[in-house]
Amino acid sequence: MIGKIFRTMKDQVKFLKALENLKRTKANEHIVSEKVLPVECREVPQTSTSVHVWTACYTLPIFPPVVQMALDRKDIGFKSKDKSALRAALIQTLFDDLSKYTLYPDHIMYSTVLSTLCCKYRFLRDDSQTGYATLLEILRNKFKKERKTLISVETVEDMKKKFGAVGRGRKRAPEQQQPLMEKRRESMQSEEFPGEDEHSTVHTRARMMEKKSTEEVLGLFPFLKHPKLLLHEVELRFGVNLERNLMSGLSRMVDPIFRLSSGPLLTNVMSYIEDASDKTQENGLRMNAALLLLPALFRERENLLFVVDQVPPSPTPTIVFKGTTSPLAADDISVCVDGIEILSDYPGMDITLAVECIFSLYFSLGIEYPKALKNFLTFMERYFMKLSTSDKVPLPVLKMYSQITALLLGE
């Protein structure tokens, strides 16, 4: 009934607060008569609440007819860079529904609502890793804006007291800000990965890397020259563990890749695999070799992925094997990007770790895939690294995945 009278959650909250104050006034007027009544004559107070219990099985609210028709016809107004009445109405509806549960939604609530929305209306997805980063920012700002006026709501008042004190968040005293800024700047430029501030500075680092050369980025953030810290940076920014994903995805595709491969590189790596001392070493060599054999299956230039005792022909991230004629027997493995050799002399470096570092550099530095290696990198990104969010997959990538899957099902 209240929802029909007051369209927005803001007005509903104000009404319920005023109604509660009115009830308290009436209760105070009759407090004397209540005391003299026998216990058995008193009414038992009935407690009620307007707060709903959050459920993981979230269902989208009923949108206004104008918004629903625009969603059905995939109106571009929802993704306009300027102010959009349609998008404002959509956010208002989501706010009204979500605020029934709480005025302070957590990350799970935001993610559940927006992922459900974008799954049903896929055209709303943006180019971010999650697909709804733009809508998330708008919805969060909507809650912040609405909470500013609800100073009479007890929950909001408590949160303002808790997080609005001097010395917390953006309201730190000026004398507190400078030491913190200096500490953060030193931690980001340290050879060691920033510890307690790593999550809070990850987006700052991403912005600082934009429109800068590789040399400038490595000068600002030397820790990117360390393989494990480079992988950790990608996990913080994109929420993906490349090491775990590559191992789980590659292990089941090694045999099909070998069965589809041919040529001198296969002969070269097989001579070393056959000389393996035990089964564990053989499996490790086969996984490393499978990564090197994969570009040839797409008929792409393998020297854009790795070179042996040569200078990389492209400024894009490339693995460099030194001191041998075979990649599997290299004395040293390093990665070269934009003519700068990094990640060298690392004792635990192998081919799989080098490939993970290459993808970390592509994504961290925003490097575009070379056309002559694009299908291989897209295949790795989608099926091994689990970094892809695009619905469009090149036809050669789909064909290769189908061939490998067919061989796996035929075993």
Salt bridges, closest charged atoms under 4 A:
GLU20 OE2 - ARG24 NH2 2.79
ASP75 OD2 - ARG73 NH2 3.01
GLU146 OE2 - LYS142 NZ 2.76
GLU157 OE2 - LYS161 NZ 3.79
GLU182 OE2 - ARG185 NH1 3.20
GLU196 OE2 - LYS183 NZ 2.49
GLU198 OE2 - HIS199 NE2 3.61
GLU198 OE1 - HIS232 NE2 3.44
GLU233 OE1 - ARG205 NH2 2.80
GLU243 OE2 - LYS228 NZ 3.27
ASP255 OD1 - ARG286 NH2 2.61
GLU341 OE2 - LYS322 NZ 2.56
ASP391 OD1 - ARG122 NH2 3.01
GLU411 OE2 - ARG259 NH1 3.55
